[in-house]
């Protein structure tokens, strides 16, 4: 794999990979829903670690969680102000 043109400046110095069970635990979604969200670009894609091994970057999963909370709070506030 050629990685010469990949910009890694925005990546943290330490990257923690997590496997599917941990991703499901952190997000609260099911396996099918998770893979559907990855396919549609709504959720960060997994990283291929080997021929038969994938994992997710924990920081990306946590960022997705934070984004969901922020969106929910914003919607709740908009709803409250509209009432």
C-alpha positions in Angstrom: 0.0 0.0 0.0 1.4 3.4 -1.0 1.0 5.9 1.9 3.2 8.6 0.5 0.3 11.0 -0.3 -1.6 10.5 3.0 -1.5 13.6 5.2 -1.1 12.4 8.8 -0.5 15.8 10.4 -4.0 15.9 11.9 -3.7 12.4 13.4 -2.9 12.0 17.1 0.6 10.7 18.0 -1.0 7.6 19.6 -3.9 5.9 17.9 -5.9 3.4 19.8 -7.7 0.7 17.8 -10.9 -0.9 19.1 -12.7 -4.0 17.9 -16.3 -4.3 16.9 -17.7 -5.4 20.4 -16.2 -2.2 21.9 -17.6 0.0 19.1 -21.0 -1.5 19.7 -20.7 -0.9 23.4 -19.7 2.7 23.0 -22.3 3.6 20.4 -25.3 1.5 21.6 -26.1 0.5 18.0 -26.3 -3.0 16.6 -24.0 -4.6 14.1 -26.2 -4.2 11.1 -27.0 -0.6 11.8 -23.3 0.1 12.4 -22.2 -1.3 9.0 -25.1 0.5 7.3 -23.9 3.8 8.8 -20.3 3.1 7.7 -21.6 2.3 4.2 -23.5 5.5 3.9 -20.7 7.6 5.4 -22.5 8.5 8.6 -20.1 6.6 10.8 -16.2 6.4 10.6 -15.0 3.4 8.5 -13.0 0.7 10.0 -9.3 0.3 9.3 -7.9 -2.9 7.9 -5.2 -4.2 10.2 -4.5 -7.4 8.4 -5.9 -9.9 5.9 -8.8 -10.8 8.2 -8.7 -8.1 10.9 -10.3 -4.7 11.1 -10.7 -2.2 13.9 -11.9 1.4 14.5 -10.0 4.4 15.7 -11.3 5.0 19.2 -10.9 8.8 18.9 -13.1 8.8 15.8 -15.8 6.7 17.5 -15.8 9.0 20.5 -16.0 12.1 18.3 -19.0 10.6 16.5 -20.6 10.1 20.0 -19.9 13.7 20.9 -21.4 14.9 17.7 -24.6 12.9 18.3 -24.9 14.4 21.8 -24.4 17.9 20.5 -27.0 17.4 17.8 -29.5 16.0 20.3 -28.9 18.9 22.7 -29.3 21.5 19.9 -32.5 19.9 18.7 -33.9 19.8 22.3 -33.1 23.4 22.8 -34.7 24.4 19.4 -37.8 22.4 20.4 -37.9 24.1 23.8 -37.6 27.6 22.4 -40.3 26.8 19.8 -42.8 25.8 22.5 
